[in-house]
Amino acid sequence: MSGEAYSVVTPSPAVKRIAGVVVVLYALVTMFPLVWIVMTSFKSPPDSIRYPPALVFTPTLEGYCNLFTVRTRQTAEFIETLGPPAGICDEITRSRNMVIAGASNYWPRFRNSVVIAFGSTFLAVGLGTLAAYGFSRFKVPLADDLLFFILSTRMMPPIAVAIPIYLMYRELGLSDTALGMILLYTAVNVSLAVWLLKGFIDEIPREYEEAAMIDGYSRLQAFVRVVLPQATTGIAATAIFCLIFAWNEYAFAVLLTSGTAQTAPPFIPTIIGEGGMDWPAVAAGTTIFLVPILVFTILLRRHLLRGITFGAVRK
Amino acid sequence: MTDTPAMIERVARATPAPLARRVRGLSDRAIAWLFISPTIILLLAINIFPLIWAVRLSFTNFRANRPNAEVEWVGLRNYVRILGDEDIWMSFQITAHFVFWTIVLQTIIGFGLAYLIDRKFRGHAFWTTIILIPMMLSPAVVGNFWRFIYQPQTGPFSYIVSFLTGIPPAQIDMLSTVQTAPWAIIIVDTWMWTPYVMLICLAGLRSIPDYIYEAAEVDRASAWRQFWSITVPMALPFIMLAVLFRGIENFKMFDMVVLLTGGGPGSVTEVASITLKREAFESWRTGLSSAFAIVLFVAVFGLANIYVKALNRVKNR
């Protein structure tokens, strides 16, 4: 204790400064791998594997070009016979004695990720809102058991669930389809959605609906016109959590999709160049994949705590 | 949201009168079931039905890569094999080692950070958001990139370690050395999930009312004493919650390990999920791996039960 006026509740400036320095140092160390990913995505392949690791380098878009294209090696004579390069990627590729042979699979995989993440989020939040309202407002027999059952489905190890799902989807023709993945992610996310939304709806006073019902609204009208508008923030926060889960998921995706419905996470590690990993391209793919999550994390920061604890801790 | 009432009116007008009357006049009980049943049906179809199927398979010698071969009932033989198999016990031990050390490190660092952030220095909200970023990212995609960071010679990790210790960077191969590979995974997991523990601990610290500290101050309790008699006991339910969440999640750990080491070198990082994946989707011993999956279920379910009880305790405070 440095003086009378300072305590655990009101720390002294010195304590604050030390705390600040340690936290900022931790934050910088923790950001280093992410900064390294973004830096690597702008390096040329030789720069990316230079020793000692290069902090200063000439930025290039080669990683991004390689991410989106498939290239073949050609002789210098052949490349000279081609017309002027069409765009920056063409130019970079030719300087490596290669020509662009077509588009890579990154964009289709990224699109699958978008479709599956948004589709499953939409369904999970829709179902979850209804169920959460049911649990919040009505006396449901065995409500606690049902809620525990809903939560426990999230506890299952994904590989263990994947074995029967794999067989079931094979029978139903849902293997490697976007619909199959949407249904699966919906089932995983709906448990989170129900628990989170029940918390949000519990916070809306019942009196609002009761007043509306006295004014002649039916229960359903009161739900749509009174409760839903009040729950918008909660629904949005829940949706972002579902979106992030579906976006990041790997285990189901790698086991149940292989081609047409494959999402980006199982695809990115398979990006290889000539003679080993093309790390700038991997870094470029990773960067593009992570940017939406960064945006969402910043949007969500006030609700993060609730989301990661299934609504158990609210602040 | 603004056009919703208009939409409802349109739907109401388009609905045949008797049906509309029925919908409008639905009893609360009917609405409750109408609202809850779709979720329950989906979970029964995608979670419970497959689970029951897996239980059935676990008593057979079914192989998914030979769907037309004759399926034999083998009784409890799969379970006996699982519980007697040394490799599987080894994978449980590796999982336990991983879960234990990640929890220890994440709790200590996470709680420490939360305590420092709770000193409310200028800019703490901004730096908290920065610290939280890793836990929102995809473990698979980021784990894959850590492989590059760990690269001997060219990766920044080995460069920094060799700079600090003087060991030649080519010798620092975290992921392919038997002694360091488990720790390489623990480091990445700790990097990723410490913010998670930190955030929950921070909520715990903020839930302690100031007047308790003020009362202690009046009684001239030292800062050290206040920390151990007020801060730690009152934040404990939150710490427990974080530990249980991390425990369950890391018990299931799959994606990050697959991408970092794939279970290697040898099988020193082969956690239970990877063994299960190998049995189910590489050896195609579907019956045996179903039994293994059931054993994992039971273990996680036991943990989940403890967890929900703790969760309710925290909630009821």
Boltz contact constraints between the chains, C-beta under 6 A:
constraints:
  - contact:
      token1: [A, 7]
      token2: [B, 217]
      max_distance: 6.0
  - contact:
      token1: [A, 8]
      token2: [B, 213]
      max_distance: 6.0
  - contact:
      token1: [A, 8]
      token2: [B, 226]
      max_distance: 6.0
  - contact:
      token1: [A, 9]
      token2: [B, 210]
      max_distance: 6.0
  - contact:
      token1: [A, 9]
      token2: [B, 213]
      max_distance: 6.0
  - contact:
      token1: [A, 11]
      token2: [B, 119]
      max_distance: 6.0
  - contact:
      token1: [A, 15]
      token2: [B, 119]
      max_distance: 6.0
  - contact:
      token1: [A, 16]
      token2: [B, 119]
      max_distance: 6.0
  - contact:
      token1: [A, 16]
      token2: [B, 121]
      max_distance: 6.0
  - contact:
      token1: [A, 19]
      token2: [B, 116]
      max_distance: 6.0
  - contact:
      token1: [A, 19]
      token2: [B, 119]
      max_distance: 6.0
  - contact:
      token1: [A, 19]
      token2: [B, 121]
      max_distance: 6.0
  - contact:
      token1: [A, 20]
      token2: [B, 121]
      max_distance: 6.0
  - contact:
      token1: [A, 22]
      token2: [B, 116]
      max_distance: 6.0
  - contact:
      token1: [A, 23]
      token2: [B, 116]
      max_distance: 6.0
  - contact:
      token1: [A, 23]
      token2: [B, 117]
      max_distance: 6.0
  - contact:
      token1: [A, 23]
      token2: [B, 127]
      max_distance: 6.0
  - contact:
      token1: [A, 24]
      token2: [B, 127]
      max_distance: 6.0
  - contact:
      token1: [A, 27]
      token2: [B, 127]
      max_distance: 6.0
  - contact:
      token1: [A, 27]
      token2: [B, 130]
      max_distance: 6.0
  - contact:
      token1: [A, 27]
      token2: [B, 131]
      max_distance: 6.0
  - contact:
      token1: [A, 33]
      token2: [B, 149]
      max_distance: 6.0
  - contact:
      token1: [A, 36]
      token2: [B, 156]
      max_distance: 6.0
  - contact:
      token1: [A, 37]
      token2: [B, 145]
      max_distance: 6.0
  - contact:
      token1: [A, 49]
      token2: [B, 154]
      max_distance: 6.0
  - contact:
      token1: [A, 51]
      token2: [B, 153]
      max_distance: 6.0
  - contact:
      token1: [A, 51]
      token2: [B, 154]
      max_distance: 6.0
  - contact:
      token1: [A, 52]
      token2: [B, 159]
      max_distance: 6.0
  - contact:
      token1: [A, 53]
      token2: [B, 156]
      max_distance: 6.0
  - contact:
      token1: [A, 53]
      token2: [B, 159]
      max_distance: 6.0
  - contact:
      token1: [A, 127]
      token2: [B, 38]
      max_distance: 6.0
  - contact:
      token1: [A, 127]
      token2: [B, 39]
      max_distance: 6.0
  - contact:
      token1: [A, 130]
      token2: [B, 35]
      max_distance: 6.0
  - contact:
      token1: [A, 131]
      token2: [B, 35]
      max_distance: 6.0
  - contact:
      token1: [A, 131]
      token2: [B, 36]
      max_distance: 6.0
  - contact:
      token1: [A, 131]
      token2: [B, 39]
      max_distance: 6.0
  - contact:
      token1: [A, 133]
      token2: [B, 35]
      max_distance: 6.0
  - contact:
      token1: [A, 134]
      token2: [B, 32]
      max_distance: 6.0
  - contact:
      token1: [A, 134]
      token2: [B, 35]
      max_distance: 6.0
  - contact:
      token1: [A, 134]
      token2: [B, 36]
      max_distance: 6.0
  - contact:
      token1: [A, 138]
      token2: [B, 28]
      max_distance: 6.0
  - contact:
      token1: [A, 138]
      token2: [B, 32]
      max_distance: 6.0
  - contact:
      token1: [A, 140]
      token2: [B, 32]
      max_distance: 6.0
  - contact:
      token1: [A, 152]
      token2: [B, 304]
      max_distance: 6.0
  - contact:
      token1: [A, 153]
      token2: [B, 43]
      max_distance: 6.0
  - contact:
      token1: [A, 153]
      token2: [B, 47]
      max_distance: 6.0
  - contact:
      token1: [A, 155]
      token2: [B, 248]
      max_distance: 6.0
  - contact:
      token1: [A, 155]
      token2: [B, 300]
      max_distance: 6.0
  - contact:
      token1: [A, 155]
      token2: [B, 304]
      max_distance: 6.0
  - contact:
      token1: [A, 157]
      token2: [B, 252]
      max_distance: 6.0
  - contact:
      token1: [A, 157]
      token2: [B, 273]
      max_distance: 6.0
  - contact:
      token1: [A, 157]
      token2: [B, 296]
      max_distance: 6.0
  - contact:
      token1: [A, 159]
      token2: [B, 254]
      max_distance: 6.0
  - contact:
      token1: [A, 159]
      token2: [B, 273]
      max_distance: 6.0
  - contact:
      token1: [A, 159]
      token2: [B, 276]
      max_distance: 6.0
  - contact:
      token1: [A, 159]
      token2: [B, 277]
      max_distance: 6.0
  - contact:
      token1: [A, 160]
      token2: [B, 293]
      max_distance: 6.0
  - contact:
      token1: [A, 160]
      token2: [B, 296]
      max_distance: 6.0
  - contact:
      token1: [A, 163]
      token2: [B, 54]
      max_distance: 6.0
  - contact:
      token1: [A, 163]
      token2: [B, 280]
      max_distance: 6.0
  - contact:
      token1: [A, 163]
      token2: [B, 290]
      max_distance: 6.0
  - contact:
      token1: [A, 163]
      token2: [B, 293]
      max_distance: 6.0
  - contact:
      token1: [A, 164]
      token2: [B, 50]
      max_distance: 6.0
  - contact:
      token1: [A, 164]
      token2: [B, 53]
      max_distance: 6.0
  - contact:
      token1: [A, 164]
      token2: [B, 54]
      max_distance: 6.0
  - contact:
      token1: [A, 165]
      token2: [B, 50]
      max_distance: 6.0
  - contact:
      token1: [A, 168]
      token2: [B, 50]
      max_distance: 6.0
  - contact:
      token1: [A, 187]
      token2: [B, 42]
      max_distance: 6.0
  - contact:
      token1: [A, 187]
      token2: [B, 43]
      max_distance: 6.0
  - contact:
      token1: [A, 187]
      token2: [B, 46]
      max_distance: 6.0
  - contact:
      token1: [A, 187]
      token2: [B, 47]
      max_distance: 6.0
  - contact:
      token1: [A, 190]
      token2: [B, 39]
      max_distance: 6.0
  - contact:
      token1: [A, 218]
      token2: [B, 24]
      max_distance: 6.0
  - contact:
      token1: [A, 219]
      token2: [B, 31]
      max_distance: 6.0
  - contact:
      token1: [A, 225]
      token2: [B, 5]
      max_distance: 6.0
  - contact:
      token1: [A, 229]
      token2: [B, 1]
      max_distance: 6.0
  - contact:
      token1: [A, 248]
      token2: [B, 138]
      max_distance: 6.0
  - contact:
      token1: [A, 250]
      token2: [B, 140]
      max_distance: 6.0
  - contact:
      token1: [A, 250]
      token2: [B, 255]
      max_distance: 6.0
  - contact:
      token1: [A, 251]
      token2: [B, 254]
      max_distance: 6.0
  - contact:
      token1: [A, 251]
      token2: [B, 255]
      max_distance: 6.0
  - contact:
      token1: [A, 265]
      token2: [B, 138]
      max_distance: 6.0
  - contact:
      token1: [A, 265]
      token2: [B, 140]
      max_distance: 6.0
  - contact:
      token1: [A, 265]
      token2: [B, 141]
      max_distance: 6.0
  - contact:
      token1: [A, 268]
      token2: [B, 141]
      max_distance: 6.0
  - contact:
      token1: [A, 269]
      token2: [B, 144]
      max_distance: 6.0
  - contact:
      token1: [A, 269]
      token2: [B, 259]
      max_distance: 6.0
  - contact:
      token1: [A, 279]
      token2: [B, 148]
      max_distance: 6.0
  - contact:
      token1: [A, 286]
      token2: [B, 141]
      max_distance: 6.0
  - contact:
      token1: [A, 286]
      token2: [B, 145]
      max_distance: 6.0
  - contact:
      token1: [A, 289]
      token2: [B, 141]
      max_distance: 6.0
  - contact:
      token1: [A, 290]
      token2: [B, 137]
      max_distance: 6.0
  - contact:
      token1: [A, 293]
      token2: [B, 136]
      max_distance: 6.0
  - contact:
      token1: [A, 293]
      token2: [B, 137]
      max_distance: 6.0
  - contact:
      token1: [A, 297]
      token2: [B, 133]
      max_distance: 6.0
  - contact:
      token1: [A, 297]
      token2: [B, 136]
      max_distance: 6.0
  - contact:
      token1: [A, 301]
      token2: [B, 129]
      max_distance: 6.0
  - contact:
      token1: [A, 305]
      token2: [B, 199]
      max_distance: 6.0
  - contact:
      token1: [A, 305]
      token2: [B, 203]
      max_distance: 6.0
  - contact:
      token1: [A, 312]
      token2: [B, 311]
      max_distance: 6.0
  - contact:
      token1: [A, 312]
      token2: [B, 314]
      max_distance: 6.0
  - contact:
      token1: [A, 312]
      token2: [B, 315]
      max_distance: 6.0
  - contact:
      token1: [A, 313]
      token2: [B, 203]
      max_distance: 6.0
  - contact:
      token1: [A, 315]
      token2: [B, 203]
      max_distance: 6.0
